[in-house]
Amino acid sequence: MPDQQPAADRSYRDAIAELEVLLRRLETESVDVDDLTASAERAAELIRFCKQRLRTAEATLDRVFDALDEEDDNAEA
């Protein structure tokens, strides 16, 4: 399994890559219950991290587009 640094210290790309590795491993290997549980917990942590990164990016983009809209409105006035 790839190194398991805390999700908060990873990039979105790294988290997605680790999720893909976990998924391939679960699809191709015979996994015992202990490994399955650990993999599911790690996947949940990574998914939460990715969702938060996406929400943050969406909020940032909304602010940028709102600022652009305000600039357009001010230019038209």
C-alpha positions in Angstrom: 0.0 0.0 0.0 1.3 3.5 -0.7 2.6 5.6 2.2 -0.2 6.5 4.4 0.6 10.1 5.5 -2.4 11.9 7.0 -4.8 13.0 4.2 -4.5 16.6 5.3 -0.8 16.6 4.3 -1.5 15.3 0.8 -2.5 16.8 -2.4 -5.9 16.0 -4.0 -4.0 14.2 -6.8 -2.1 12.0 -4.3 -5.4 11.1 -2.4 -7.1 10.1 -5.7 -4.1 8.0 -6.7 -4.1 6.2 -3.3 -7.9 5.6 -3.6 -7.3 4.1 -7.1 -4.6 1.8 -5.6 -6.9 0.7 -2.8 -9.7 0.0 -5.3 -7.4 -2.0 -7.7 -6.1 -4.0 -4.7 -9.6 -4.8 -3.5 -10.7 -5.8 -7.0 -7.7 -8.1 -7.8 -6.6 -9.6 -4.5 -8.1 -11.9 -2.0 -8.3 -9.5 1.0 -8.8 -10.7 4.5 -11.3 -9.1 6.8 -8.7 -7.1 8.8 -7.1 -5.7 5.6 -10.6 -5.0 4.2 -11.6 -3.0 7.3 -8.3 -1.0 7.3 -8.7 -0.3 3.6 -12.3 0.8 4.0 -11.3 3.2 6.8 -8.5 4.6 4.8 -10.7 5.0 1.7 -13.3 6.9 3.8 -10.6 9.2 5.2 -9.3 9.9 1.7 -12.9 10.5 0.3 -13.6 12.9 3.1 -10.4 14.8 2.3 -11.2 14.9 -1.4 -14.7 16.1 -0.8 -13.4 18.9 1.4 -10.8 19.9 -1.2 -13.5 20.1 -3.8 -15.8 22.2 -1.6 -13.0 24.6 -0.9 -12.1 24.9 -4.6 -15.8 25.5 -5.4 -16.1 28.2 -2.8 -12.9 29.9 -4.1 -14.1 29.8 -7.7 -17.5 31.2 -6.6 -15.7 34.1 -5.0 -13.6 34.7 -8.0 -16.6 34.6 -10.4 -18.6 36.9 -8.1 -15.8 39.4 -8.1 -15.7 39.3 -11.8 -19.4 39.8 -12.1 -19.1 42.8 -9.7 -16.4 44.3 -11.9 -18.6 43.8 -15.0 -21.5 45.5 -13.2 -19.4 48.4 -12.1 -18.0 48.8 -15.6 -21.4 49.0 -17.1 -22.7 51.6 -14.6 
